[in-house]
């Protein structure tokens, strides 16, 4: 995924680690969300895995689904919208 979608992989991983929807990230640990990033990219593949083409509403649904596929438990409700906001801000900044 890093080779095919380096920019989007980096954005998703950074924002998920920052928002930490499952409250599992600890300092100096390896990243906890690479599998979620892979699932999210698969789920938005109909949009060419291009985050700039995905609406925030769809992105929120995608993240819930990706988290469920990888962890099998619900995330903390307020953290997924926070991740969506972070991702949306990153995409907007990079497209300027």
C-alpha positions as CSV (number, residue, x, y, z in Angstrom):
1,X,0.0,0.0,0.0
2,X,2.9,2.4,0.8
3,X,4.2,2.0,-2.8
4,X,0.8,2.3,-4.5
5,X,-0.7,5.1,-2.3
6,X,2.1,6.6,-0.3
7,X,0.4,10.0,0.3
8,X,-2.9,8.6,1.4
9,X,-1.4,5.8,3.4
10,X,0.7,8.4,5.3
11,X,-2.3,10.7,5.9
12,X,-4.6,7.9,7.1
13,X,-1.9,6.4,9.4
14,X,-0.9,9.7,10.9
15,X,-4.5,10.9,11.5
16,X,-5.7,7.5,12.9
17,X,-2.7,7.4,15.3
18,X,-3.4,11.0,16.4
19,X,-7.2,10.4,16.9
20,X,-6.6,6.9,18.2
21,X,-10.2,5.6,17.8
22,X,-9.6,2.5,20.0
23,X,-7.4,4.2,22.6
24,X,-4.5,1.8,22.0
25,X,-1.6,4.0,20.9
26,X,1.3,4.4,23.3
27,X,4.4,6.4,22.8
28,X,7.4,4.7,21.1
29,X,5.3,1.8,20.0
30,X,5.0,0.6,16.4
31,X,2.0,2.0,14.6
32,X,-1.3,0.3,15.6
33,X,-3.4,1.1,12.6
34,X,-1.7,-0.1,9.3
35,X,-4.3,-2.8,8.9
36,X,-7.1,-0.3,9.2
37,X,-5.4,1.9,6.6
38,X,-5.2,-1.0,4.2
39,X,-8.9,-1.8,4.8
40,X,-9.9,1.8,4.3
41,X,-8.0,2.0,1.1
42,X,-9.7,-1.1,-0.2
43,X,-13.1,0.3,0.8
44,X,-12.5,3.5,-1.1
45,X,-11.0,1.7,-4.1
46,X,-14.0,2.7,-6.2
47,X,-12.8,6.2,-5.7
48,X,-9.3,5.2,-6.9
49,X,-8.3,5.3,-3.2
50,X,-8.2,9.0,-3.5
51,X,-9.1,10.7,-0.2
52,X,-9.9,14.0,-2.0
53,X,-12.8,12.3,-3.8
54,X,-14.4,10.8,-0.6
55,X,-17.0,12.8,1.3
56,X,-16.5,13.2,5.0
57,X,-19.7,11.2,5.6
58,X,-18.5,8.3,3.5
59,X,-15.0,8.5,5.1
60,X,-16.6,8.2,8.5
61,X,-18.5,5.0,7.4
62,X,-15.4,3.6,5.8
63,X,-13.4,4.1,9.0
64,X,-16.0,2.4,11.2
65,X,-16.1,-0.5,8.8
66,X,-12.3,-0.7,8.5
67,X,-12.0,-0.6,12.3
68,X,-14.6,-3.3,12.7
69,X,-12.9,-5.6,10.2
70,X,-9.5,-5.3,11.9
71,X,-10.4,-5.1,15.6
72,X,-14.0,-6.5,15.9
73,X,-15.0,-4.0,18.5
74,X,-16.5,-0.5,18.3
75,X,-14.3,2.5,18.5
76,X,-14.8,5.4,20.9
77,X,-17.6,7.3,19.3
78,X,-16.1,10.8,19.4
79,X,-12.7,9.7,18.0
80,X,-13.8,8.6,14.6
81,X,-15.3,12.0,13.6
82,X,-12.1,13.5,15.0
83,X,-10.1,11.3,12.7
84,X,-12.3,12.3,9.8
85,X,-11.7,16.0,10.5
86,X,-7.9,15.5,10.7
87,X,-7.9,13.6,7.4
88,X,-10.1,16.2,5.7
89,X,-7.8,19.0,7.0
90,X,-4.7,17.1,5.7
91,X,-6.2,16.5,2.3
92,X,-7.3,20.1,2.0
93,X,-3.9,21.5,3.0
94,X,-2.0,19.2,0.6
95,X,-4.3,20.0,-2.4
96,X,-3.6,23.8,-2.1
